[in-house]
Amino acid sequence: MRRTNKPELTPEEARKDHWRMLRFMALNAAIGMLIGTLVAIALIWLDVGGVGTRVARAANPVLPVLLLVVSFAGLFGGAAAASAILLLPYEKKYRD
């Protein structure tokens, strides 16, 4: 078994550390969702592939806009949260 020089955390310190990690991941996910929303809006506004024209001609344009925005926001938010998990600054705490 390999021993590490990581100090033992008290329950209170562990709780604070978990909340910091959750805030870090939530912030990254929120930024990813914002970027995804902006990309979806840009696709509609710039009429990439005729998407803006189809949305404008739709009987109920709210539904296709929601489908695009929610799916892009979810995709980008999930990717940002996944990258946040990979990039958690956890090992940096215990360097000498």
Summary of the structure (lengths in Angstrom):
residues: 96
radius of gyration: 20.5
end to end distance: 21.1
largest distance: 65.6
contacts: 225
relative contact order: 0.17
helix: 77%
strand: 0%
